[in-house]
């Protein structure tokens, strides 16, 4: 029987914000991978959308290892090295991916081979850093602050994506491959510096390993994983994460190629469009976090965000007929707001479930959720790119091909909303509810 975990020291918002620097680093590298490099491969290199979709799917498939990284960091009880080491690995992968795309302009096979290795390194690094970071916050922040902590971390990651997309979009015009390498190289170096600052303050924090009551403290990864999956609430929530992220990720990689091919946007303009979307995500999260203290449950906010995303995708499918780039930007911003509303409900419920059971390793359970998300992202990213190629080829029209894909993704979001109602526990929203000294708390599970 594992001993009871030590009392949480009640670390404050400064602690969460410092760790959020690593989230900014994750967002920055994610922006260049899913936005900039994806756009360059499809438009500037005239490659089928299937190729960048396969590369992004590769990095998500590798993130199925999140449960193993969570298990390993549970056993060491020292999260900071995993956070910093992971960011160093995926930053190196980000630059190698950019180098590969640049080389592919003249030597396609060699360049895509380098990009393949780079995207694989991104998957490894994000698995290690992201899982350890969330586990560290869940362990060190007292339960009544976990809702606010989850929102703050996610917002900081989105800020990293939005700022990187906006700034790099400005710096990439006029486009050249040498300029691409310079901009992405700087982004990756900044990411490492931010992660070093995030990890430095946690370097001396160690916690004893915690095993599930049903297994011995020395049990291997397979035994501990089976114990985590034996828990019904863990299984049900993992299924919801898969359904929701499949709906979300299917549109992620085709937005910028859509803007370039249908609306004639430059690489810089379409990259800034990605920043517009993520700015909307931040606004949606902030609004939902404040309003959910008074209205509804976290599950209801997740469902509402899914349904709102479906509505915006229908509007996106009709955007070529609605107007020019201005109308497209407004729709993309609205889609981001809807995604942010969904994120508050889903992340809040995840943090509450993890905090509610201190007898199982935090990293292993968050790793299970992360693996479910990674599988969905891999399927959605690959499916979105392949489906766009097939529909465009089958219909013989670029605009109509994208219209069909966006409409299908709207249906996926409706399905995800139904999964949320069926598979997530009801959690009173109260993410920023006032309690005692006025700190943010997450409502109790019921």
Buried (B, 14 or more C-beta within 10 A) or exposed (E): EBEEEEEBEEBEBEBBBBBBBBBBBBBBBBBBBBBBBBBBBBBBBEBBBBBBBBBBBBBBBBBBBBBBBBBBBBBBBBBBBBBBBBBBBBBBBBBBBBBBBBBBEEEEEEBBBBBBBBBBBBBBBBBBBBBBBBBBBBBBBBBBBBBBBBBBBBBBBBBBBBBBBBBBBEBBBEBEBEEBBBBBBBBBEBBBEBBBBBBEBBEEBEBEBBBBEBBEBEBEBEBBBEBBBEBEBBBBBBBBBBBBBBBBBBBBBBBBBBBBBBBEBBBBBBBBBBBBBBBBBBBBBBBBBEBBBEEBBBBBBBBBBBBBBBBBBBBBBEBBEEEEBEBBBBBBBBBBBBBBBBBBBBBBBBBBBBBBBBEBBBBBBBBBBBBBBBBBBBBBBBBBBBBBBBBBEEBEEBBBBBBBBBBBBBEBBBBBBEBBBEBBBEBBBBBBBEEEEEBBBBBEBE
